[in-house]
Amino acid sequence: MDLSYTRTEEAFRAEAREWLREHVPAEPLPSLETAAGFAAHRAWEAELAAARWSVVSWPEEYGGRGVDLAHWLVFEEEYWAAGAPGRVSQNGVQLLAPTLFDHGTAEQRARVLPSMATGETVWAQAWSEPEAGSDLASLTSRAVRTDGGWLLSGQKTWSSRAAFADRAFGIFRSDPDADRPHRGLTYLMFDLRAPGVTVRPIGRLDGKPAFAELFLDEVFVPDADVIGEPGQGWRIAMSTTGNERGLMLRSPGRFLAAADRLVGLWRAEGDPADSALRDRVADAVIGARAYQLFTAGAAARLATGAAAGADSSLNKVFWSEYDLALHETALDLLGPDGELADGAWAEGYVFSLAGPLYAGTNEIQRDIIAERLLGLPKGRR
Amino acid sequence: MGFLPTDEQRAFARSLDAMLTASDTPAAIRAWAGGEPGPGRALWGRLAEAGVFALAVPEAYEGMGPLPVELAHAFVELGRHAVPGPVVETVATAVLLGELARLGEPGPAKRLLPGLAAGEWTATLAAPATRAARHPVPYALDADRADAVLVVRGEELWRAPGHGPVRVSADPARRLARPAPGGELLAEGPAVAAAAAAARRWAMLATAAQSLGVGLALLDRSVAYARQRTQFGAPIGSFQAVKHRLADTLLALEFARPLLFGAAVALADGRAPDGDLAAAKVTAGEAGYGAARTALQVHGAVGYTEELDLSLWLRKARPLRDAWGAPAACRAAVLAPYA
């Protein structure tokens, strides 16, 4: 058992640290969840990509450095420790890209990935529907065969940053006669500015237009934008959620940096006599370390060829609850100022409130843990 | 970076598991609690034979150590099988004497370590659980069964002449007594304080590992029970409330595990990672205790009886959570570097 970094990993860390020290904006960018902030974050992605830091684990031909997961974890530690901006490309990079690596064609990868790496094209996720949240397989938006492609109709909703994004990816019902709800679904990519697409922004809990619903009325999608085989959408999407819940969605670096900032806040604002609050700060430090080590073990297992599997559900429940607890502690440390809606902690808090909901609610994850890891029987949901 | 057990470590844990499974530990635990230490002593001999105590004894004194990662693997199995007796305290004693020797006081190590590694005799140790503990000399575990009762008082190491009355713990297999005052002064000076700190680190590691093992055993039994116990015409394990509680229990244990082995690796690297050990101790301790609460809830009233072997694990979880560093002290230690 070994927790030391290789010489290459350490050199990579030093190179990343140096570049970030010189390039991370001195002032935080405006909120990613607003039009101005979105544009500023897109420009930052271009700057990252120009130095090939935006997608280090991708092959070089798409703008990456071809490094392994261990290097990516190192980069993430440095990235978040440097106080660098949030990632506007995250939906595409963490969800669509792994899907294309596993199920896309060489042509699709060559066409989609380079502009994703630079932030030139920002992708939104179009999975949920008003009547299909946790029960995603009950979705009703349709893909109907037409000459040279498909016509999409229906409604998608709660799509993060779709108000500002360029393109979207989602699952549509292509065979209404399939014998099971999760059969007869097809995975497609489409343009948010195509004829027939109406995007209506929805204010998030803090009022920022970070959410959107999409109304689709016979939106044409060429065959070239179908991922995998028609009818295989469910299987392909589920392989994506493994990525979404797993390692790629939240790196430990993010939480190590947040825990450090929390300790700083506690030292500045904490009442030394308040041992209850002190214990919660300690738990944030412990949790960040636990997540870092858990991830190190998972990465080592993946490197031996093991599949992430249901372990990613453990991962997802842990970080989402951890993130929320950390931000609640921060707001408590801020005292009366904890109520103020501006500032990094407030923004982080609102974002963390969504953690237990997206990427499969934590209740769904607990079912998966109980059934697949503990072998408990399926029951009524 | 390869944060995975080696094949040898896995095989070692498996062989201990097999040996303990064949040893009928529940009978030994009940006998130990009931004033019949024979089967527990026999078990002790088999653990020594398997090299468990030698892991904490330096090679110069006929041991194989210090090997904290292997020791953590071993103590997860000891927890999984709820092995009774002062196993943690014997390891802590071995580290204390070995460290004293390294710091230029080899006398006690020469005299005592080879027998300790071979399992010829057992030791218990009373030392403050933290540097700033409110109870400078706590209880010594199983003082009436150990061959030597060692006591750390400030910068003095004593071999006590005996012990006070034996008190019953919440876990009947743990027997608590205060060491008697006086006895033989084995060593004194700053080296004693330094060696005691090292002993404390290993005691925290071994106790955290036991907590994890106890929690894993409780979870296994609870899952098995929830699959076969039916109510309302269905296995209770198909009910979401039960499933989610068991899922949370697994989650807590699986996130304690990397902290435990991360701390062990840091110890193996020759560091003194007090914060890492404290983090592992509180997390594994709380996870083990949480598993006990879940196990009791899932089993219902039958879990509230002594009749099930489950009780042997249920009652161990909380004392282990608090021994060698209770949660509040551990959390304070985690933040100490930042204060």
HADDOCK unambig.tbl for C-alpha pairs under 7 A between the chains (distance, minus, plus):
assign (segid A and resid 1 and name CA) (segid B and resid 2 and name CA) 6.01 0.50 0.50
assign (segid A and resid 1 and name CA) (segid B and resid 3 and name CA) 5.07 0.50 0.50
assign (segid A and resid 1 and name CA) (segid B and resid 4 and name CA) 5.23 0.50 0.50
assign (segid A and resid 1 and name CA) (segid B and resid 5 and name CA) 5.28 0.50 0.50
assign (segid A and resid 1 and name CA) (segid B and resid 6 and name CA) 6.35 0.50 0.50
assign (segid A and resid 1 and name CA) (segid B and resid 265 and name CA) 6.92 0.50 0.50
assign (segid A and resid 2 and name CA) (segid B and resid 1 and name CA) 5.75 0.50 0.50
assign (segid A and resid 2 and name CA) (segid B and resid 2 and name CA) 5.07 0.50 0.50
assign (segid A and resid 2 and name CA) (segid B and resid 3 and name CA) 5.09 0.50 0.50
assign (segid A and resid 2 and name CA) (segid B and resid 265 and name CA) 6.71 0.50 0.50
assign (segid A and resid 3 and name CA) (segid B and resid 1 and name CA) 5.29 0.50 0.50
assign (segid A and resid 3 and name CA) (segid B and resid 2 and name CA) 6.44 0.50 0.50
assign (segid A and resid 3 and name CA) (segid B and resid 3 and name CA) 5.78 0.50 0.50
assign (segid A and resid 4 and name CA) (segid B and resid 1 and name CA) 5.47 0.50 0.50
assign (segid A and resid 5 and name CA) (segid B and resid 1 and name CA) 5.40 0.50 0.50
assign (segid A and resid 6 and name CA) (segid B and resid 1 and name CA) 6.70 0.50 0.50
assign (segid A and resid 279 and name CA) (segid B and resid 331 and name CA) 5.95 0.50 0.50
assign (segid A and resid 282 and name CA) (segid B and resid 331 and name CA) 5.49 0.50 0.50
assign (segid A and resid 282 and name CA) (segid B and resid 334 and name CA) 6.20 0.50 0.50
assign (segid A and resid 282 and name CA) (segid B and resid 335 and name CA) 5.96 0.50 0.50
assign (segid A and resid 286 and name CA) (segid B and resid 279 and name CA) 5.68 0.50 0.50
assign (segid A and resid 290 and name CA) (segid B and resid 255 and name CA) 5.93 0.50 0.50
assign (segid A and resid 290 and name CA) (segid B and resid 256 and name CA) 6.99 0.50 0.50
assign (segid A and resid 290 and name CA) (segid B and resid 258 and name CA) 6.40 0.50 0.50
assign (segid A and resid 290 and name CA) (segid B and resid 259 and name CA) 5.51 0.50 0.50
assign (segid A and resid 293 and name CA) (segid B and resid 258 and name CA) 5.39 0.50 0.50
assign (segid A and resid 293 and name CA) (segid B and resid 259 and name CA) 6.63 0.50 0.50
assign (segid A and resid 293 and name CA) (segid B and resid 262 and name CA) 6.86 0.50 0.50
assign (segid A and resid 294 and name CA) (segid B and resid 255 and name CA) 6.39 0.50 0.50
assign (segid A and resid 294 and name CA) (segid B and resid 258 and name CA) 5.45 0.50 0.50
assign (segid A and resid 296 and name CA) (segid B and resid 3 and name CA) 6.12 0.50 0.50
assign (segid A and resid 297 and name CA) (segid B and resid 3 and name CA) 5.09 0.50 0.50
assign (segid A and resid 297 and name CA) (segid B and resid 4 and name CA) 6.07 0.50 0.50
assign (segid A and resid 300 and name CA) (segid B and resid 2 and name CA) 5.63 0.50 0.50
assign (segid A and resid 300 and name CA) (segid B and resid 3 and name CA) 6.12 0.50 0.50
assign (segid A and resid 300 and name CA) (segid B and resid 4 and name CA) 6.60 0.50 0.50
assign (segid A and resid 314 and name CA) (segid B and resid 251 and name CA) 5.94 0.50 0.50
assign (segid A and resid 366 and name CA) (segid B and resid 244 and name CA) 5.43 0.50 0.50
assign (segid A and resid 366 and name CA) (segid B and resid 247 and name CA) 5.69 0.50 0.50
assign (segid A and resid 367 and name CA) (segid B and resid 243 and name CA) 6.77 0.50 0.50
assign (segid A and resid 367 and name CA) (segid B and resid 244 and name CA) 6.72 0.50 0.50
assign (segid A and resid 369 and name CA) (segid B and resid 247 and name CA) 5.73 0.50 0.50
assign (segid A and resid 370 and name CA) (segid B and resid 243 and name CA) 5.52 0.50 0.50
assign (segid A and resid 370 and name CA) (segid B and resid 244 and name CA) 6.89 0.50 0.50
assign (segid A and resid 370 and name CA) (segid B and resid 246 and name CA) 6.91 0.50 0.50
assign (segid A and resid 370 and name CA) (segid B and resid 247 and name CA) 5.30 0.50 0.50
assign (segid A and resid 374 and name CA) (segid B and resid 223 and name CA) 6.96 0.50 0.50
assign (segid A and resid 376 and name CA) (segid B and resid 227 and name CA) 6.26 0.50 0.50
assign (segid A and resid 376 and name CA) (segid B and resid 237 and name CA) 5.66 0.50 0.50
assign (segid A and resid 376 and name CA) (segid B and resid 238 and name CA) 6.46 0.50 0.50
assign (segid A and resid 377 and name CA) (segid B and resid 237 and name CA) 6.27 0.50 0.50
assign (segid A and resid 377 and name CA) (segid B and resid 238 and name CA) 5.00 0.50 0.50
assign (segid A and resid 378 and name CA) (segid B and resid 238 and name CA) 5.62 0.50 0.50
assign (segid A and resid 379 and name CA) (segid B and resid 238 and name CA) 4.64 0.50 0.50
assign (segid A and resid 379 and name CA) (segid B and resid 239 and name CA) 6.17 0.50 0.50
